[in-house]
Amino acid sequence: MLRTIIIVILLCTTKLIFAQDTLVSWYEESFTGKIQSIKSNIVSIILEEDTDKVSRIHTSELQKAIYSNGEVIYFFDDYPDIVTKLKKSSKRKQKIAFSPIGAPFNHFYLGYEHLIGKNQTLEYQAGYIGKLLMPIEKNAWGFHTNILWKSIFSEPMRISGLSVRPKMQGAFYGFMLSINYLHFKDNIMYHSDTSFYTTYEQTKKINAIIPTIHFVFGYHQMIAPAVMITYSAGLGGGPILYLSSDERLRNQATLPEMAIGSQRFVSHPVSINAMLTLGILLR
């Protein structure tokens, strides 16, 4: 009986002596050993495979520590810093974006972007084109919808010597298909019914659809743990489809030189695209 008790005590003691703590990294790697201390965002640990020295790991590289007694410490909660938060943000695959410079000009823009494959995204945009950005004499306004395909050259961010790789971070190129609806006024010249040589002007309300396709390039820049700013430009063009059966109107109407919202400058048949958006990353 005494021998059994001694064996049990020895087994328990051995288990306590060799019980291992575990550190889990953001890349799901596990490091086992004995944690000595956690101070100033540095974990000191004697690793199982290298018991002759104390290794030091920055908490921004780690998701959590699991002690041999079952206690768990999550470093994002207990040791928050910008690198740790960026690590956690690096896996986000969706983004809602808007144009921060559009609202003051009576223009509303909203976009949704998500990953569809490795370093590839689709973005859907919709917006209202306000009159404040249009030529006053033509009283123009409208709407636009866009679909963008992007190929991103994903690149890491380095902060304090540590590497962070948000999935949407980096330069990109792609294509954008746009459907723009525009309402404006223009003066159309008509011939008199009584004499071909007598003409008169009539102000007409004109509705037009402008489909365009652009080659775009730009850069996604992470500026906070879940905030991304995007700069882009592009070149393309497309036809103008006037929604009228009036042949004189279709032949004479002139699309106003304009900024469609805060993102597109149009000069038929060529269109130059410029965009600045602020995005919120989602899980």
C-alpha positions in Angstrom: 0.0 0.0 0.0 2.8 2.4 1.0 4.6 1.5 -2.3 1.5 2.4 -4.3 1.2 5.8 -2.5 4.9 6.6 -3.2 4.5 5.7 -6.9 1.4 8.0 -7.2 3.3 10.8 -5.5 6.3 10.4 -7.8 4.0 10.3 -10.9 2.3 13.5 -9.8 5.6 15.2 -9.0 7.0 14.2 -12.3 4.0 15.6 -14.1 4.3 18.9 -12.3 8.0 19.1 -13.0 7.7 18.4 -16.7 4.3 20.1 -17.3 4.7 22.4 -20.2 3.3 25.9 -21.0 2.3 26.7 -24.6 2.6 29.8 -26.7 0.4 30.1 -29.8 1.5 32.4 -32.6 -0.7 34.3 -35.1 0.3 31.7 -37.7 -1.0 28.8 -35.4 2.5 27.7 -34.5 2.9 26.3 -31.0 5.9 26.8 -28.7 6.2 24.6 -25.6 8.3 25.1 -22.6 8.3 26.9 -19.3 7.2 30.5 -19.2 9.4 32.5 -16.8 7.8 35.9 -17.0 5.7 38.3 -19.1 6.9 41.9 -18.7 6.8 44.9 -21.0 5.2 42.9 -23.9 8.1 40.4 -23.8 7.5 36.7 -22.9 10.5 35.0 -21.4 10.3 31.2 -21.9 12.6 28.2 -21.7 11.7 26.2 -24.8 11.4 22.5 -24.7 13.9 22.0 -27.5 16.5 24.5 -26.0 16.6 24.3 -22.3 20.0 25.9 -22.0 18.8 29.5 -22.5 15.8 31.8 -22.0 14.1 32.8 -25.2 12.3 36.1 -25.5 9.2 36.6 -27.8 7.3 39.9 -28.3 3.6 39.5 -27.5 2.7 41.0 -30.8 3.8 37.7 -32.4 1.5 35.7 -30.2 -2.2 35.1 -29.9 -2.2 33.5 -26.4 -0.3 31.7 -23.7 -1.7 28.4 -22.2 -0.2 27.6 -18.9 0.2 24.0 -17.7 -2.6 24.5 -15.1 -5.1 25.4 -17.9 -4.9 29.2 -17.4 -5.1 31.1 -20.7 -3.9 34.6 -21.4 -5.0 36.3 -24.7 -2.4 38.9 -25.6 -4.7 41.0 -27.7 -6.8 41.8 -24.6 -4.1 41.9 -22.0 -1.2 43.4 -24.0 -2.8 45.6 -26.7 -0.4 47.4 -29.0 -0.6 48.5 -32.7 1.3 45.5 -34.0 -0.8 43.1 -32.1 -4.0 44.7 -33.4 -2.6 44.7 -36.9 -1.8 41.0 -36.6 -5.4 40.4 -35.7 -6.6 42.6 -38.5 -4.4 40.8 -41.1 -7.0 38.1 -41.6 -9.9 40.3 -42.4 -11.4 39.6 -45.8 -14.1 42.2 -46.3 -14.2 46.0 -46.5 -16.9 48.7 -46.5 -15.7 51.9 -48.1 -16.9 55.5 -48.7 -15.5 58.7 -50.2 -14.5 61.1 -47.3 -14.3 64.0 -49.7 -17.6 63.4 -51.4 -20.1 64.5 -48.8 -19.1 68.2 -48.8 -19.9 68.3 -52.5 -23.3 66.8 -52.2 -22.2 63.4 -53.3 -22.8 60.0 -51.6 -20.6 57.0 -52.3 -20.6 53.5 -50.7 -18.6 50.4 -51.6 -18.3 46.8 -50.5 -15.1 44.8 -51.3 -14.3 41.1 -50.5 -11.7 38.6 -51.3 -12.6 36.0 -54.0 -9.3 34.2 -54.2 -5.7 34.6 -53.3 -4.9 38.3 -53.6 -8.0 39.0 -55.7 -11.0 41.0 -54.7 -14.4 42.2 -56.1 -15.8 45.6 -55.2 -19.3 46.9 -55.7 -19.9 50.6 -55.6 -23.0 52.8 -55.8 -23.3 56.6 -55.4 -25.4 59.7 -55.9 -23.9 62.4 -58.1 -24.7 65.8 -56.6 -25.4 69.0 -58.4 -22.6 70.8 -56.5 -20.0 69.0 -58.7 -21.8 69.7 -62.0 -21.9 72.7 -64.3 -24.5 75.1 -62.9 -26.0 76.0 -66.3 -26.8 72.4 -67.1 -28.3 71.6 -63.7 -26.9 68.1 -63.9 -27.2 65.2 -61.4 -27.3 61.5 -61.5 -26.3 58.1 -60.1 -23.5 55.6 -60.7 -22.8 51.9 -60.0 -19.4 50.2 -60.5 -18.0 46.7 -60.3 -14.2 46.4 -59.8 -12.0 43.4 -60.1 -8.6 43.8 -58.5 -5.4 41.8 -58.3 -3.4 42.8 -55.2 0.4 42.5 -54.9 0.1 41.7 -51.2 3.0 43.1 -49.2 3.9 43.1 -45.5 4.0 46.0 -43.2 7.0 46.3 -40.9 6.5 47.9 -37.5 9.3 47.8 -34.9 11.1 45.2 -37.0 8.0 42.9 -37.0 6.2 41.8 -40.1 2.5 42.2 -40.5 0.7 41.0 -43.7 -2.9 42.3 -44.0 -4.6 40.4 -46.8 -5.7 43.5 -48.7 -2.6 45.6 -48.1 -0.5 46.5 -51.2 -0.5 47.8 -54.7 -3.2 46.5 -57.2 -4.3 46.7 -60.8 -7.7 45.7 -62.2 -10.7 46.6 -64.3 -13.8 48.6 -63.5 -17.1 48.4 -65.3 -19.4 51.5 -64.6 -23.0 52.3 -65.4 -23.7 56.0 -65.0 -27.1 57.7 -65.2 -27.0 61.4 -65.8 -29.8 64.0 -66.0 -29.1 67.5 -67.3 -30.4 70.4 -69.4 -29.2 71.6 -72.8 -30.2 74.0 -75.5 -31.3 72.2 -78.7 -31.7 74.0 -82.0 -34.9 73.3 -84.0 -36.0 74.5 -87.5 -39.3 76.3 -87.7 -42.2 74.4 -89.2 -42.9 77.3 -91.6 -39.4 78.0 -92.8 -36.3 75.7 -92.9 -34.1 78.8 -92.6 -35.8 79.9 -89.4 -34.4 78.3 -86.2 -35.1 78.6 -82.5 -33.6 77.1 -79.4 -35.4 75.0 -76.8 -34.1 74.0 -73.4 -34.6 70.2 -73.1 -34.3 67.9 -70.1 -31.9 65.1 -71.2 -31.4 61.7 -69.7 -28.3 59.7 -70.6 -26.8 56.3 -69.7 -22.9 56.2 -69.8 -21.4 52.7 -69.7 -17.6 52.8 -69.3 -14.8 50.4 -68.6 -11.5 51.4 -67.0 -8.2 49.9 -66.4 -7.4 50.9 -62.9 -4.3 50.8 -60.6 -3.8 51.9 -57.1 -2.7 51.2 -53.5 -4.4 49.9 -50.4 -2.8 51.3 -47.3 -3.6 50.1 -43.8 -3.6 53.2 -41.5 -5.1 51.6 -38.3 -6.0 48.1 -37.1 -9.2 48.0 -39.1 -9.0 51.1 -41.3 -7.7 51.2 -44.8 -7.2 54.1 -47.2 -7.2 53.5 -51.0 -5.7 55.7 -53.8 -6.4 54.7 -57.4 -6.6 56.1 -60.9 -7.6 54.7 -64.2 -8.1 55.2 -67.9 -11.0 54.1 -70.1 -14.1 55.2 -71.9 -17.5 54.3 -73.4 -20.4 55.5 -75.4 -23.2 57.9 -74.4 -26.7 56.6 -74.8 -29.3 59.3 -74.9 -32.7 58.2 -73.7 -34.7 60.0 -76.3 -36.3 59.4 -79.7 -35.6 63.0 -80.7 -32.9 62.8 -83.4 -32.0 66.5 -83.1 -31.5 66.1 -79.3 -29.3 63.0 -79.8 -27.1 64.8 -82.4 -26.8 68.1 -80.6 -26.8 67.4 -76.9 -23.4 67.9 -75.3 -22.4 65.9 -72.2 -21.2 68.4 -69.6 -17.5 68.2 -68.7 -17.8 67.1 -65.1 -16.6 65.4 -62.1 -19.0 62.5 -61.4 -19.0 62.5 -57.7 -15.5 62.8 -56.4 -14.0 60.1 -58.5 -14.5 60.4 -62.3 -13.6 63.1 -64.7 -15.4 62.6 -68.1 -14.5 63.8 -71.5 -16.2 61.7 -74.2 -15.2 59.3 -75.4 -12.2 59.0 -73.0 -12.7 58.9 -69.3 -10.1 59.4 -66.5 -10.8 57.8 -63.2 -9.4 59.1 -59.9 -10.5 57.8 -56.5 -9.8 58.3 -52.8 -11.7 56.1 -50.4 -11.7 55.3 -46.7 -12.5 51.7 -45.7 -13.5 49.8 -42.6 -12.3 46.2 -42.6 -14.7 43.4 -41.5 -14.1 39.8 -40.5 
